[in-house]
Amino acid sequence: MANNLPRIPVQHDWVDLNTESGIAVGTAIKVQHVGGSSCDIVLSAVEPTIDIGEVIEPFKFVGVSSGETGTLWARARAISGSANLSVQDDT
């Protein structure tokens, strides 16, 4: 993933990665954790109410296939945690 991609800051509140990145729901997406606390990632039509999702650790990648329904949400796992994620269209 290119180093010059915009970074989306994530804290303990859920962040809509599709809206923040400008990538339409249903598009293949690649997310890279570029630093900070571990994050939860969830694919959901509405803001999640669960306490945990798929974990993405610093410097790791997570992908969403094209055609998936629902918005991609992320948040830092720790209440006082924060992280930066890079999100790109992976089509």
N, C-alpha and C positions, 0 to 999 in steps of 0.2 A: 504494500500500500504506500502511496507517495507520502513523503514527509510534509508536503505543503497542503494537505487536505485540512479543511476547517476542523477544529476540535470542539466537540459538544461537551460542556461541563455538566457533570451529573453529581447530585448530592443525594440525600436520603429520600427525597420526594420523587415519585415517578415522573420520567421525562419521555415524551412522545418523540422517538427518534425519527419517524417518518416526517413529521411536521418540521422538526428542527433541521433536518438535512435537506428537506425539499424533495425527497424521493417518494413517489406514489406507493401506496399500499398495493401489494401484489407483485412488486418488482423485486428481483433477486437483490439482496443486500449483503454486504460484508462489513462487519463491525470489528475494529481493532481497539483493544484497550491500550491506551498509550501512556497510562500512568495513574497512580493513586490507589485508592481502596478497591477491593474486590467488588464486583457489581452483580446484580440480578438482572437477567434479561427475560422478558415474557412477551409472547405473541398473543394479543387480546384485542377484541373489538372495542373495548372500553378500558379506562384506566383500571389497572389491577387492584383488587382488594386483598390479594393474598400476600403473605409475608415473605415469600421466597420464589425465585424462578431459577432458570438455568444459570449457573455461576460462570462468570467470565473473570479470569484472573488477569493481573497486569501483564501486558505484552502478548496476550493471546488473541485469537480470532474466533468469531462466531459468524455463521452464515445463515441466511434465510433464503429458501428456494423461491423462484418465481411462481406465481399463482397461489401462494399462501394467502389465506384471508386473515385479516386482523392487523392491527397496528403493532409495531415493535416498540416496546417500552423498556426503559432501563432505570436503575437507581443504585446508589451505593448501598452496600449491605449494612455497614455500620451507621448508626444514627448520626455520628459526627463526621462520617467519612465523605470523601469527595474523589472524583475521578474525571479523566478526560477520555472521551471515545471519539474515534474517527469512523465515519460512516460513508460508504460509497456504493454506488450502483454497481452490481456485480453481473450485469447482463452481457 
